[in-house]
């Protein structure tokens, strides 16, 4: 397994991340521009029932917390750089975690970075008259600048993450506070959609379908574990950061959507969504603050995207570091520079991300790995059970609350989401397994090479 030693002489990982730093990493990645529009999808799927929609935001948060409990136990008992790569390697087979890391390196992680880097200048395109190539140039500059910045140590990276997290929360909290206090609407929080009489089974199905939409807003909580080795006290701080972070974000999402219902009349909400205008948060800010609302929303979106981009650039290279430390990837990716960061892994990630920025069909490209991503989440959550069986004497500073019931529930819920994706879009789901399979082939090639070198 990877450890904090570094044969290249660059020193080991620096333990610089505390509880708030950990919360900033996952919060910075999770809270993006989606907070302003994903509520429309949740409302649509609950047939415009505000009461049910709010329940779905809570359910989505609880589902994420259940997954977080499992990641917290694994990260606390096995705090190695690489996170999910490490857990799947130890629980199942070294090729399993490797295929996840390879998928992240080739497309999912690098593709997410590319998409966010494009999203930021796109939000400014109208103000600065940026064309398609101008947007791509700015995106590439952003990726390179943040990569270089994070090569100077995890402490600098987390400082930037902390600042962007606080800066992002200030306008969001301002909108929530103003909406709750100044909002004049009394939203109908009935749990039965108006004009319908659904069965109990129909209600459960409706809640499940809408919860999937809310889970899009909770994406990103898995990205703290890769930097567990750089936390000051991972056995204590990682579980706290995960559970407190996800829990706080659940409260923010709930209150933000309730504030929207307090500000915008129900008829206006229905008309906006019916016309395809899904940015309810933007309209609420406009109503509360007039012309200044647009500037507030734009600033919040830019900071949110920037923080998410920086968080991903920090987290993902730790996967590739562990793959190389296991002697099944390019050797230089398993070294640390004098600041204690995997510099080569950061640079190769930036190169691939910049290449993906230049590919027009980026959305189609990244959608191919959605199904595989869900599969890996299920495998990691199930790894809690495997770890308990394979390593009964391993020290566990934190144990998943309610084990094994909560773990089983988490597995069933995430597996159900995976099946739903397979049913809704089978071609994309199956095609998305091509990259992980290529990762298995790549692992085998490196494995054969490694065994020959050590004969």
N, C-alpha and C positions, 0 to 999 in steps of 0.2 A: 504493500500500500504506500501511497505517497506520505511523506512526512515533511517536517519543516527544515530538513537539511537540504543543502544545495551544493551538489558536487562541483558546480562551476565556480564556486567561491564567492558568490554574490551575497552570501548571508541568507538567513531564513526568513520566513514570513514574519512581518511585524504585527504584534498584537495591539491594534489601535482602535478597534471598534467596540463601543459599549452598547447599552440597551437602546439609547436614543439614536445612535448611529445605525444600528440594525433596523430600527423602525423606519428611519429615513430612507434606507435602501429599498425596503419592500414598499413603503408608502409612496416613495418617489416614483417607483415603477408602476404601482397599481393605480394611483390617482392620475388619470390623464384627461384629455379633452372629452372622453366618453361620459364623464359625469354630467355634461351639459345636454347630451342627446339620448343616452341609453334608456333613460326613463320612459321615452316615447315607445320604445319597443316593448318594454314591460307592460305598459298600459294597453297597447294594442293586443297583446297576448292574453290579457285578463278581460278583454272586451270592454275596456275603458273603466274598469272598476278601480277607483283610487284605493279603497280599502284592501282589496286583494293585491294590488301592485305593491303597497307598502309591506304587506306580509311577505311577498316574494323577495323584496330586498333584505328582509331579516333572514329568510330561509337561505338565500344565497350566501349571506355572511356566515350563518351557522354551518353550512356545508363546507365553506372554505376553512372555518375554524377546525372542523373535524379533520380535514386534511392537514391543517397546520399542527394539530396535536401529534399526528404521526411523524411529520417532518421534524417536529421539536424533539421527540424521543430519539430519532435516528441521529440528528445533528448533535445532541447533547452527549450521546454515548459514543459517537464515532465522528468527532469534530475534525474532519480532514478537508483540505482543499479539494474541490471537485463535487461535493454534495451528492447529487443523484447518481453520478457516475460511480462513486465509491460504493454507495449502498447497493446498487444493482449488481455490481461486480462481486461483492462479498455474499450477497443473498442468493444469487443465481449462478452466474458464470461471468468471467471477465469480459466476454464478448458482448454481453447484454448492455452493461453500462457504457461500454465503448461505443456501441451503435447509437446510443442516445447522444453522447458527446460528439460523435462524428456528424450526426444529423444537425446538431446545433451549429457546428463549425461551418458546414457546407451551406446550410440554407435557413434553418429556423432561427437560431440566435443572430447570425449575421444578417439575415433577411429582416428580422425585427428592428435591428439597429438601422438598417438602410431605410426602412419604411418610416421610422420616426424622424430620421434626418431629413427625409423628403417632406414630411408633414410640417415641420417647423417653418421653412421658407415658403411653403405653399400658403400658409396662413398670412404671410406678409406680401404675397405676390401682387395683390391688388394695389397695395400702398406704394410699392417700389417698382411696379411694372416689370416684374420678373417673368421671363418666358420660361419654357420647359428646360432649356439648357442652363439658364441662370439659376433656376431652382436646384438643378443637379449639382452645379458648381458649388453653391452655398452648402448643400448637403454634404458634399465630399470634404469641404473645408471644416465643417462642424465635426465630422467623424475624426479627421486627422488631428484637429486641435484638442479634442477631448481625450483622444488616445495618447497623445504626447503628454498632456497634463497628468493623466493617470499613471504614466510611467514613472513619475516622481514620488510614488508612495501611496499606500492606501489611506494614510491620514489626510492627505490633501484631497483625495477623492471623496472621503466621507464628509470633510468640511464643506465642500461644494454641495454635496447631497443634503446635508443638514440645512444649509442656507436656502437652497431651492425649495426644500420641503416646507420650511417656515413661510417663505415668500409666497408659495402656492396656497397655503392654508389661510393666510390673512384675508384675501378677497373671497374665498369660499365661505369662511366663517362670517364675513361681513354680509354676504348675500343671505346666508341662513338667518342671522340675527335680524336683519332688516325685514326679511320675508315673514318671519314668525311674529315680529312686533307690529310692523306696518301693514301687513297683508290684511285685506278686508273681506276675503272670501271665507266661507264656512264650508269646506269640502265635504261631500257626501262620502263617508267612509264605510258604507255598507259593503258587506262581503259578497253580496249577490249582485252581479251585473244587471243594470236596469233593463227591464223588458225581457229577462230570461228566467228560466226556472230549471237550472242544471241539476243533474243527479249528483250524488256524493262522489261517484267515480269520475264524473265529468269535471267537478270542481278540482279534484286531486290532479287530474290530467292537465287542467288549465294552469294550476299553480306550478306544476312541474315544467311545463312548456315555457312559462314566463320566467321561472327561476333560471333556466338556461340563459336567457337574455341578460339577467342580472349578473350572472357569473362572468360574463365578458368583462364587466367592470372590476371584478375581483382578481382577474388574471395578474400574475406577477409575484404572488406570495411565496412561490417556490424558489425565488432567487436570492434568499439570504443564506441558505445552507452552503452554497459554493464558497463563501468567504468565512465559514465557521472557524477555520484554522487561524484567522486573523482577528477573532474576537478576544477581548481581554479575559473573559471567563465564559466560554461557550456553554458549559454545563448549566450555568445559571442564566446567562444573558440571552442566549439564542431562544429558548422557550419563551421567555418574557417578551422579547422583541416580536416574535411571531404572533403570539396570542394577543398581546396588547395592541400590536399594530393592526392585525386583521379586525379585532373587536372595535377599535377606534374608527377604522374606515367604515365598518358596517353602520355605526352610529351616524357618521358624517353623511353617508349615502341616504340613510333613512330620513334624516332631518332636512337634507337638501331637497329631496323630492317632496316632502311634506310642505316645505317653504314655498315651492313652486305652486302647489295646490292652494296655498293661502293667498298667493299673489294673482294668479291667472284664473279667470272664470272658467268653469267647466266647459261652457260652449266654445270659448276661445281655444281651449286646449284641443277639443274635438276637431274644430275647424283647421287648426294648424297642422295636426297630425294627418287629417284627411287630405290636406293639400301637399303633403310630403315635407312640410317644414318641421323637422323633428328636434330642433334646438330649443327646447322649452326653457332651459336654464338661461339662455341668451335673452329670450323674450322677458323672462322674469326680471333679469338685471336691468333691461331697458325700461320696464315699467317702474322699477324702484328708483333708479338713478338717472333716468332720462338719457341724454346723449352721452353722458359719462359712463353709462352702463356698457356700451360697446367697447370702449377703451379698457374697462375693467375686465371684461370677458376675454378680450384679445390678450391682455397681459397675463391673465391666469392660464390661458391655453398655452402660450409660449413657454411660460415657466414650467408648466406641467410636462410638456413634451421634452423640454430640456432636461428636467430632473429624471424623467424616465429613461432618456437616452444615456445620460451619464451613469445611471444605475446599472443598465444592461452592459455597458462597456466595462464596468467594474467586475460584474459577476461572471459573465460567460467564459472569459479566458481561463478561469480556475478549472473548468471542465477539461480543457485541452492540456493544461498543465498536468493533471492527474493521469490522463491518457499517456502522455509521454513519460511520466514517472513510472508507469507500469511497463515501460519498454515496448509499447505497441503503437508509438506515434513518432513523429519527427523529434529526435533527441533534444534539439535546442528549445523545443516548446516546454521541456521539463526543467528549465533553469530559471533562476530568479536573478534580477539585477541587484545592484548594491542597495536599492531602496526596498527590496523585498517583494517585488511584483514580477509576475511572469511576462516580461517585456516582449519577448518574441511572439508569445501567444496573443498578446494585445495587438501587435503589429500585423500578424497574419489575419487576425479577425478584421482589422481595419481595411486591409487590402481586399478581402472578399466582400465586405460590406460596400466598399466603394465601387467594386465591379457590379454588384447587384443594383446599386443606385442607377447605373447606366442601362439596366435592363428595363424596358418599358412594361413588360408584363409581370411586374413585381408582385401585385396582389395575387395573381394566379399562381405564381411560384411559391409564395409563402403558404397559401391555402392548402397546398399538397401535404403539409406536415401536421395539420391540425389533428387528424385522427391518430397519427403516431404519437403526438404529444399527450393525448388523453391516455393512450395505452401505457406510456411510461409512467404517468401519474398513478395509474392503478397499480403498476408493478412496484413502485416505491412505497405506496401505502401498504401493500401486502407484505413488503419487506420487513415491516415491524413484527409481523407474526413469525416470519422466517428467522429474523435475528433472535427472537426470544427462544426459538427452538435450537438454532445452531450455536448460539453463543449465550447459554444460560448464565454463565458466570461473569459476563461483561458488566462493568460498572455502568449503572444507569442513573445519572444525576437527576434526570427527569423521566417519568414514565407517563405514557399517554393516558389521560384521565378516562375512566370507564372502560379500560381494556378488558376483554376483547370486543365488547359490544360496539363501542364507538368506532373501532377500526373496521369491523365488519360493515357497519352502516356506511362508513366513508367509501369502502370498496364498492358496495352495491350502488351507491349514488353515482360515483364517478364512472363505474362500468355502464350504468344505465345511460349516462350522457354519451358514452362512446358508442353504444348500440344505436342510440337515436341518430347520431351523426352518420353511422353506417347505413341506416335505413333511409335517411333523408338524401344523402349524396354518396351512394356506394362507389361510383367511379372515382371520385376525388379521394375518398377514404382509402381505397385499395391502392390507387396510384401513389398516394402519400407514403406507402410502405416501401417504395422503391429505394429511397435514400437510406433508411435504416438497414435494408438488406445489403446495399452497397457498403455500408459501414461494417457489416459482419464479414464481408469479403476482404475488406481492407484490414480488419483485425487479423484475419487468418494469414494474410501476406506478411504482416509485421511479425506475427507469431512464429511463422516458419523461419524468417530471417533471424529472429532473436535466438531460436533454438540452435540454428546453425552456428551462430557466433559464439555460443556457449557450450558447444560440444567438446 
